[in-house]
């Protein structure tokens, strides 16, 4: 009976009849906070929190019908507010206008396409209350989605609509590919509770004053300057006029002296070329400014301005957990120069590295990328990505790096190929982050300094991930012959760690297992990726059968201590078919595993860190181990 009720709730009801203007006004008054929240979540994050608030209120107020009666354009979805044709009508109107705000305009817009006049709040900046880390992470994930995908996510999480009704509503709102929007929304985990938090409530606001002294003393001058700025901005925006003083940055939103100091290229921190030789720490703070354009004040000003307030045309990306706001004070200049067909500026503020890039020709295509580097030192602060093009990547290396080379991680016996190194900039090398199709090789960067040789790999971020090998807590750089042989069969598994904010990846060969039916020995390796932010770690248990060119991932865990310095233990299993055609359950644990037990589809147990048991094809088993000190070990799944 309960399932029957649920099916009736999610079934679309009949389409609503005409909506009276007075009825719509009553519905708007009743559900105003909900509609404004919906608009706020669907609007493009590039507007900024303050402007999104005002625009969301404007869209909700503009949703009222102009005449006495309007036909409701979409069928109501069953359940709660959606049974009200007035609410369904207003929701579709708000959704349509919010999606229109996210679409780029071409040519001159019609009157109906112009943005709504915003509510005016003079002398105050309004924005929602700040949430916690979970809300910030969700907001960053939503910012990577398209407008229709954000709408699908919000309709599913906030409005609790089934996918069939979401498709109809998106189609009615003018979305050409509702199915694609739903598929993109699936990439963000469901957090319906967070969507109802104060972080996304544009009706519960904090107010802060603008600069009171300047507003009182220079009101007339500000109005005159604003008029002049508008005229100049229109001229700069004309085709063929080149970059303006602030490049692709959005308009200035405040006259805060501290913020202006942080955006003054004349106040950029520049480190002496030999500062690293006497510094207590070898990190990014002792990198000197390099590159032929370090004195190009116009370029540096554009980079700082776009960092602080990127315009709509700017592509902004950040590793997970990295804030994208402007610098708190004047950052440090690491590089300014030309890389292939792009002008590049690298900046560092003690927590993040920001990479600004603009094309040498034209005024479109500026980008700014952010990456966390807090705590980076030594080998972890040895290189930064300058640019990627034609499947290749170039790095800027630390001043203490003496040699650079590239090597194929899948071929441990091949020699490294030297890379040219000029003023810290490497020659191009193949980037595994840009390769497509199958994985036949994995090119990594090899750097040499006074402390030894280190390996790093491009995973699609600004900082290459450091590669190590060995037991957690005692791992070393993966540049030795033994470490290279450990990594070779499992190099291609690094593709699973792309764009995840990975700081380092360790490979630990924790077991060698004799195989039944005279099949030789199999190798068990655990690879663990550590992130800059602490959470988001990933542990992969991999098994390589004799004669196999590459290992296979058989179990994995996310945000678990297994295979890490805090808990250097691991237990995993795999269903394996011998050359004789027999199926077996193979299980292996780290050396301190005293016994292993399998339950479920396979029942078996045995002492020690290895277990072999006959099994049927397709059988599934649960593994549990006990360590030498009596602690229980759960198997990676």
SETORSE-833951 format. One record per residue (C-alpha): residue in three letters; residue number from 1; x, y, z. Coordinates in steps of 0.5 Angstrom, whole numbers. Each point is the difference from the previous one (the first is absolute). Example, Ala and Ser with C-alpha at 12.3 -4.5 7.8 and 13.67 -1.06 7.14 Angstrom:
ALA_1_25_-9_16
SER_2_2_7_-2
This chain:
UNK_1_0_0_0
UNK_2_6_5_2
UNK_3_3_-1_-7
UNK_4_-7_1_-4
UNK_5_0_7_4
UNK_6_7_2_-2
UNK_7_-1_-2_-7
UNK_8_-7_5_0
UNK_9_4_5_3
UNK_10_6_0_-5
UNK_11_-5_0_-6
UNK_12_-1_6_-4
UNK_13_-7_3_1
UNK_14_-5_3_-5
UNK_15_3_7_-3
UNK_16_-3_6_4
UNK_17_-5_4_-3
UNK_18_1_8_-1
UNK_19_3_4_6
UNK_20_-3_6_2
UNK_21_5_6_2
UNK_22_-3_0_7
UNK_23_1_-7_1
UNK_24_7_0_-2
UNK_25_1_6_4
UNK_26_-2_-4_6
UNK_27_4_-6_-2
UNK_28_6_5_-1
UNK_29_-1_3_7
UNK_30_-1_-7_3
UNK_31_6_-4_-3
UNK_32_4_6_-1
UNK_33_7_-2_4
UNK_34_-1_-7_-4
UNK_35_0_3_-7
UNK_36_6_5_2
UNK_37_4_-5_2
UNK_38_-1_-4_-6
UNK_39_2_6_-4
UNK_40_6_1_4
UNK_41_2_-7_-1
UNK_42_-1_0_-7
UNK_43_3_6_-2
UNK_44_8_0_-2
UNK_45_5_1_5
UNK_46_4_4_-4
UNK_47_-5_6_2
UNK_48_3_0_7
UNK_49_-4_-1_7
UNK_50_-3_7_0
UNK_51_-2_1_-7
UNK_52_-3_-7_0
UNK_53_-5_2_6
UNK_54_-2_6_-3
UNK_55_-1_-4_-7
UNK_56_-4_-5_4
UNK_57_-5_4_3
UNK_58_-1_4_-6
UNK_59_-2_-6_-4
UNK_60_-5_-3_5
UNK_61_-3_7_0
UNK_62_0_0_-8
UNK_63_-3_-7_0
UNK_64_-7_3_1
UNK_65_-5_0_-6
UNK_66_-1_7_-3
UNK_67_-7_-1_-2
UNK_68_-6_-3_4
UNK_69_0_-7_-2
UNK_70_6_-4_-3
UNK_71_0_-7_-2
UNK_72_5_-4_4
UNK_73_5_-3_-5
UNK_74_2_-7_3
UNK_75_-4_-5_4
UNK_76_1_0_7
UNK_77_4_-6_3
UNK_78_-3_-3_6
UNK_79_1_1_7
UNK_80_0_6_5
UNK_81_0_7_-4
UNK_82_0_-3_-7
UNK_83_-7_-2_1
UNK_84_-1_8_0
UNK_85_-1_2_-7
UNK_86_2_7_2
UNK_87_7_-3_3
UNK_88_1_-4_-6
UNK_89_-1_6_-5
UNK_90_5_5_5
UNK_91_5_-6_0
UNK_92_1_-1_-7
UNK_93_0_8_-1
UNK_94_6_1_5
UNK_95_3_-6_-3
UNK_96_0_2_-7
UNK_97_3_7_2
UNK_98_5_-3_4
UNK_99_3_-4_-5
UNK_100_-1_6_-5
UNK_101_5_3_4
UNK_102_5_-5_0
UNK_103_0_0_-8
UNK_104_5_4_-4
UNK_105_-4_5_-4
UNK_106_1_1_-8
UNK_107_-1_7_-3
UNK_108_-5_5_3
UNK_109_-5_-3_5
UNK_110_-8_1_-1
UNK_111_-3_4_6
UNK_112_-2_-7_3
UNK_113_7_-2_0
UNK_114_3_6_4
UNK_115_2_-2_7
UNK_116_-6_2_5
UNK_117_2_7_4
UNK_118_3_-2_7
UNK_119_-3_2_6
UNK_120_4_6_3
UNK_121_4_0_6
UNK_122_4_6_1
UNK_123_6_0_4
UNK_124_0_-7_2
UNK_125_2_-7_-2
UNK_126_-4_-6_1
UNK_127_2_-7_0
UNK_128_-3_-7_3
UNK_129_3_-2_6
UNK_130_6_-4_-1
UNK_131_0_-8_1
UNK_132_5_-5_2
UNK_133_5_-4_-4
UNK_134_-6_-5_-3
UNK_135_-4_6_-2
UNK_136_6_3_-3
UNK_137_2_-6_-4
UNK_138_-7_-1_-3
UNK_139_0_7_-2
UNK_140_7_-1_-4
UNK_141_-3_-7_-3
UNK_142_-6_4_-2
UNK_143_4_5_-3
UNK_144_3_-5_-5
UNK_145_-7_-2_-3
UNK_146_-3_4_-6
UNK_147_-7_4_2
UNK_148_-4_-6_-2
UNK_149_4_-5_4
UNK_150_-1_4_6
UNK_151_-7_1_-1
UNK_152_-1_-8_-1
UNK_153_4_0_7
UNK_154_-4_5_4
UNK_155_-7_-3_-3
UNK_156_2_-7_2
UNK_157_3_2_7
UNK_158_-4_6_2
UNK_159_-7_-1_-3
UNK_160_1_-8_0
UNK_161_-3_-1_-7
UNK_162_1_-6_-3
UNK_163_5_0_-7
UNK_164_-6_-1_-4
UNK_165_-3_6_2
UNK_166_6_4_0
UNK_167_1_-2_-7
UNK_168_-7_3_-2
UNK_169_2_6_5
UNK_170_6_2_-4
UNK_171_-2_-1_-6
UNK_172_-6_5_1
UNK_173_5_5_3
UNK_174_4_-1_-7
UNK_175_5_-5_1
UNK_176_2_-3_-6
UNK_177_3_-7_3
UNK_178_-3_-1_7
UNK_179_3_-7_0
UNK_180_7_3_-1
UNK_181_-2_4_6
UNK_182_-2_-5_4
UNK_183_6_-4_-1
UNK_184_5_5_1
UNK_185_-4_2_7
UNK_186_2_-8_2
UNK_187_7_2_0
UNK_188_-1_4_7
UNK_189_-2_-4_6
UNK_190_-7_1_3
UNK_191_-1_5_6
UNK_192_-7_2_0
UNK_193_1_2_7
UNK_194_6_5_-2
UNK_195_-5_3_-5
UNK_196_-4_3_6
UNK_197_5_2_4
UNK_198_1_8_1
UNK_199_6_0_-5
UNK_200_-5_0_-5
UNK_201_-5_4_3
UNK_202_-1_7_-4
UNK_203_-5_2_5
UNK_204_4_-1_6
UNK_205_6_5_-1
UNK_206_6_4_3
UNK_207_1_7_-1
UNK_208_6_4_0
UNK_209_2_7_-2
UNK_210_4_2_-6
UNK_211_5_5_1
UNK_212_-3_5_5
UNK_213_5_6_0
UNK_214_1_0_-8
UNK_215_-8_0_-1
UNK_216_-1_6_4
UNK_217_6_4_-2
UNK_218_0_-2_-8
UNK_219_-7_-1_-2
UNK_220_0_5_-5
UNK_221_7_-2_-3
UNK_222_-2_-8_0
UNK_223_-6_2_-4
UNK_224_5_4_-5
UNK_225_5_-6_0
UNK_226_-5_-5_-1
UNK_227_-3_3_-6
UNK_228_7_1_-3
UNK_229_1_-7_1
UNK_230_-6_-2_-3
UNK_231_2_4_-6
UNK_232_7_-3_0
UNK_233_-2_-7_1
UNK_234_-5_0_-6
UNK_235_6_2_-4
UNK_236_5_-5_2
UNK_237_-6_-5_-1
UNK_238_0_1_-7
UNK_239_3_-5_-5
UNK_240_8_1_-1
UNK_241_1_5_5
UNK_242_4_-5_4
UNK_243_1_-2_8
UNK_244_-3_6_4
UNK_245_4_2_7
UNK_246_-3_-6_4
UNK_247_-1_-5_-6
UNK_248_-6_-5_0
UNK_249_-1_2_8
UNK_250_-7_2_2
UNK_251_-2_7_2
UNK_252_3_2_7
UNK_253_-5_-1_5
UNK_254_4_4_6
UNK_255_5_5_2
UNK_256_3_-4_6
UNK_257_7_3_1
UNK_258_3_-7_2
UNK_259_-3_-3_-6
UNK_260_2_5_-5
UNK_261_7_-1_3
UNK_262_0_-7_-1
UNK_263_-2_1_-8
UNK_264_6_5_-1
UNK_265_5_-3_-4
UNK_266_6_5_3
UNK_267_-1_-4_7
UNK_268_1_-7_-3
UNK_269_5_-4_5
UNK_270_6_-1_-4
UNK_271_5_-5_3
UNK_272_8_1_-1
UNK_273_2_-6_-5
UNK_274_5_-3_6
UNK_275_-5_1_6
UNK_276_-1_-8_-1
UNK_277_7_-2_2
UNK_278_0_3_7
UNK_279_-8_-1_1
UNK_280_-2_-5_6
UNK_281_-5_-3_-5
UNK_282_0_-1_-7
UNK_283_-7_1_-2
UNK_284_-4_5_-5
UNK_285_2_6_4
UNK_286_7_0_-2
UNK_287_-1_0_-7
UNK_288_3_6_-4
UNK_289_-5_3_-5
UNK_290_2_-2_-7
UNK_291_-2_1_-7
UNK_292_1_5_-5
UNK_293_-6_4_1
UNK_294_1_1_8
UNK_295_0_8_-1
UNK_296_-6_0_-5
UNK_297_-4_4_5
UNK_298_-6_0_-4
UNK_299_0_-8_-1
UNK_300_1_-1_8
UNK_301_-6_5_1
UNK_302_-5_-4_-4
UNK_303_3_-6_3
UNK_304_-2_2_7
UNK_305_-6_4_-2
UNK_306_-3_-7_-3
UNK_307_2_-4_6
UNK_308_-4_5_4
UNK_309_-6_0_-4
UNK_310_0_-4_-6
UNK_311_-5_2_-5
UNK_312_-6_-4_-4
UNK_313_5_-2_-6
UNK_314_6_-2_5
UNK_315_0_-8_1
UNK_316_2_-1_7
UNK_317_2_-7_3
UNK_318_2_-2_7
UNK_319_3_-7_3
UNK_320_-6_-2_5
UNK_321_1_3_6
UNK_322_3_6_-2
UNK_323_-3_7_1
UNK_324_0_5_-6
UNK_325_-1_7_3
UNK_326_5_5_-1
UNK_327_6_1_4
UNK_328_0_2_7
UNK_329_7_4_-1
UNK_330_5_2_-6
UNK_331_2_-7_-2
UNK_332_6_-3_-2
UNK_333_2_0_-8
UNK_334_3_-6_-2
UNK_335_0_0_-8
UNK_336_-2_5_-5
UNK_337_1_-2_-8
UNK_338_-2_-3_-6
UNK_339_-1_-8_0
UNK_340_-2_-2_-8
UNK_341_-6_5_-2
UNK_342_-1_2_7
UNK_343_2_5_5
UNK_344_0_-3_7
UNK_345_1_3_7
UNK_346_1_-4_6
UNK_347_-2_3_7
UNK_348_1_-3_7
UNK_349_-4_2_6
UNK_350_3_-5_6
UNK_351_-6_-4_-1
UNK_352_-1_-1_-8
UNK_353_3_1_-6
UNK_354_-4_4_-6
UNK_355_2_-1_-7
UNK_356_-3_6_-4
UNK_357_0_-2_-8
UNK_358_-2_5_-6
UNK_359_1_-1_-7
UNK_360_5_4_-4
UNK_361_-5_2_-5
UNK_362_-7_2_1
UNK_363_-4_2_7
UNK_364_-3_-7_1
UNK_365_2_-6_3
UNK_366_3_2_7
UNK_367_0_-5_5
UNK_368_2_0_8
UNK_369_2_-7_3
UNK_370_1_-1_8
UNK_371_3_-5_3
UNK_372_1_-1_8
UNK_373_8_-1_2
UNK_374_-1_1_7
UNK_375_6_-4_4
UNK_376_4_-1_-7
UNK_377_7_-1_1
UNK_378_6_-3_-3
UNK_379_-2_-5_-5
UNK_380_-7_2_0
UNK_381_2_7_-2
UNK_382_4_-2_-5
UNK_383_-4_2_-6
UNK_384_-6_4_-3
UNK_385_-4_-1_-7
UNK_386_1_6_-4
UNK_387_-4_-3_-6
UNK_388_-3_-5_-4
UNK_389_-1_-1_-7
UNK_390_0_-5_-6
UNK_391_0_-6_6
UNK_392_6_3_3
UNK_393_2_4_6
UNK_394_5_5_2
UNK_395_3_1_7
UNK_396_3_5_4
UNK_397_5_-3_5
UNK_398_2_2_7
UNK_399_7_4_0
UNK_400_3_-6_4
UNK_401_-1_-5_-6
UNK_402_6_-1_-4
UNK_403_-2_-5_-5
UNK_404_-7_-2_-3
UNK_405_-2_-6_-4
UNK_406_-6_-4_-3
UNK_407_-1_-8_1
UNK_408_-5_-5_-2
UNK_409_-3_-3_7
UNK_410_-2_-6_-4
UNK_411_7_-2_-2
UNK_412_4_0_6
UNK_413_6_-3_-3
UNK_414_1_6_-5
UNK_415_4_6_1
UNK_416_-3_7_2
UNK_417_1_5_-6
UNK_418_3_7_2
UNK_419_-5_6_-1
UNK_420_3_7_-2
UNK_421_0_5_6
UNK_422_0_7_-1
UNK_423_-1_5_6
UNK_424_-4_-5_3
UNK_425_-4_-2_-6
UNK_426_0_-7_-2
UNK_427_-1_-2_-8
UNK_428_-7_-3_-1
UNK_429_-1_-7_2
UNK_430_-6_-5_-1
UNK_431_-6_1_5
UNK_432_-4_-6_2
UNK_433_-5_5_2
UNK_434_-2_1_-7
UNK_435_1_-6_-3
UNK_436_-6_-4_-3
UNK_437_-2_-7_-1
UNK_438_4_-6_2
UNK_439_6_1_5
UNK_440_6_-3_-3
UNK_441_5_5_3
UNK_442_0_5_6
UNK_443_5_5_0
UNK_444_3_3_6
UNK_445_4_6_2
UNK_446_7_-2_3
UNK_447_3_6_4
UNK_448_7_0_3
UNK_449_3_4_6
UNK_450_5_0_6
UNK_451_-5_-5_4
UNK_452_-1_-5_-6
UNK_453_-4_-2_-6
UNK_454_-8_1_1
UNK_455_-6_-2_-5
UNK_456_-6_4_-1
UNK_457_-6_-1_-5
UNK_458_-5_5_-3
UNK_459_-7_-2_2
UNK_460_-3_6_-3
UNK_461_1_5_6
UNK_462_6_6_1
UNK_463_4_-4_4
UNK_464_3_-7_-2
UNK_465_-2_-6_5
UNK_466_6_-3_3
UNK_467_1_-7_-1
UNK_468_3_-5_6
UNK_469_1_-7_1
UNK_470_0_-4_6
UNK_471_-3_-2_7
UNK_472_-4_6_3
UNK_473_4_4_4
UNK_474_6_-2_-3
UNK_475_-1_1_-7
UNK_476_5_3_-5
UNK_477_0_4_-6
UNK_478_-1_-5_-6
UNK_479_6_1_-4
UNK_480_4_-6_2
UNK_481_0_-6_-4
UNK_482_-4_-4_5
UNK_483_-5_5_1
UNK_484_-1_1_-8
UNK_485_-1_-7_-1
UNK_486_-6_0_6
UNK_487_-3_6_-4
UNK_488_1_-3_-7
UNK_489_-6_-5_0
UNK_490_-5_5_3
UNK_491_2_7_-3
UNK_492_-6_1_-4
UNK_493_-5_-1_6
UNK_494_3_7_2
UNK_495_-6_3_-5
UNK_496_-5_-2_5
UNK_497_3_6_4
UNK_498_0_6_-5
UNK_499_-3_6_2
UNK_500_-1_-2_8
UNK_501_5_5_3
UNK_502_5_-6_1
UNK_503_6_2_4
UNK_504_4_-7_-1
UNK_505_-1_-7_-2
UNK_506_4_-6_4
UNK_507_0_-7_-3
UNK_508_1_-5_5
UNK_509_1_-8_-2
UNK_510_-3_-3_6
UNK_511_0_-7_-2
UNK_512_3_-5_-4
UNK_513_-5_-6_-1
UNK_514_1_-7_-3
UNK_515_-5_-2_-4
UNK_516_-4_-7_-1
UNK_517_1_-5_-6
UNK_518_7_2_-1
UNK_519_-2_7_-2
UNK_520_6_3_3
UNK_521_0_6_5
UNK_522_-5_6_0
UNK_523_2_7_2
UNK_524_-4_5_4
UNK_525_1_7_0
UNK_526_-4_6_4
UNK_527_0_7_-3
UNK_528_-2_5_5
UNK_529_-1_8_-3
UNK_530_0_5_6
UNK_531_-3_7_-2
UNK_532_2_7_2
UNK_533_-6_1_4
UNK_534_0_-6_4
UNK_535_-6_-4_-1
UNK_536_-2_-3_-7
UNK_537_6_-5_0
UNK_538_-1_-6_-4
UNK_539_3_-7_1
UNK_540_0_-5_-5
UNK_541_2_-8_1
UNK_542_3_-3_-7
UNK_543_2_-7_-2
UNK_544_4_-2_-5
UNK_545_0_-7_-3
UNK_546_7_-3_-3
UNK_547_1_2_-7
UNK_548_-5_6_1
UNK_549_2_6_-3
UNK_550_-4_5_5
UNK_551_-3_-1_6
UNK_552_-7_0_1
UNK_553_-4_4_6
UNK_554_-4_-5_4
UNK_555_-2_4_6
UNK_556_0_7_2
UNK_557_-2_5_6
UNK_558_-1_7_0
UNK_559_2_4_7
UNK_560_3_-6_3
UNK_561_6_-1_4
UNK_562_2_-6_-3
UNK_563_6_0_-4
UNK_564_2_6_3
UNK_565_5_3_5
UNK_566_-5_0_6
UNK_567_-2_-7_-1
UNK_568_5_-4_-5
UNK_569_-4_-6_0
UNK_570_-4_-3_-6
UNK_571_-5_-6_-2
UNK_572_-3_-1_-7
UNK_573_-2_-6_-4
UNK_574_-2_-2_-7
UNK_575_-3_-6_-4
UNK_576_5_-3_-5
UNK_577_0_-5_-5
UNK_578_6_-4_-1
UNK_579_3_-3_-6
UNK_580_-3_-7_1
UNK_581_-7_4_0
UNK_582_-1_-1_8
UNK_583_-3_6_4
UNK_584_3_3_6
UNK_585_-1_5_5
UNK_586_7_3_2
UNK_587_1_5_6
UNK_588_6_3_2
UNK_589_1_5_6
UNK_590_6_4_3
UNK_591_6_-4_3
UNK_592_-3_1_7
UNK_593_-7_-4_-2
UNK_594_0_-6_5
UNK_595_-6_-3_-3
UNK_596_-6_1_-6
UNK_597_-7_-2_0
UNK_598_-5_0_-6
UNK_599_-7_-1_0
UNK_600_-6_1_-4
UNK_601_1_-3_-7
UNK_602_6_-3_2
UNK_603_1_-3_7
UNK_604_8_-1_2
UNK_605_5_2_5
UNK_606_7_-1_1
UNK_607_6_3_4
UNK_608_5_5_-2
UNK_609_-1_5_-5
UNK_610_-2_-4_-6
UNK_611_-6_-4_-2
UNK_612_-2_-4_-6
UNK_613_-6_-4_0
UNK_614_-4_-3_-6
UNK_615_-6_4_-2
UNK_616_-6_0_-6
UNK_617_0_5_-5
UNK_618_-3_6_2
UNK_619_0_-1_7
UNK_620_1_6_5
UNK_621_3_0_7
UNK_622_1_4_6
UNK_623_7_0_3
UNK_624_2_1_7
UNK_625_7_0_3
UNK_626_3_0_7
UNK_627_7_3_1
UNK_628_6_-2_4
UNK_629_-2_4_6
UNK_630_-8_-2_-1
UNK_631_-3_6_-3
UNK_632_-5_-2_-6
UNK_633_2_2_-7
UNK_634_-6_1_-5
UNK_635_1_-1_-7
UNK_636_0_6_-5
UNK_637_-6_-1_-5
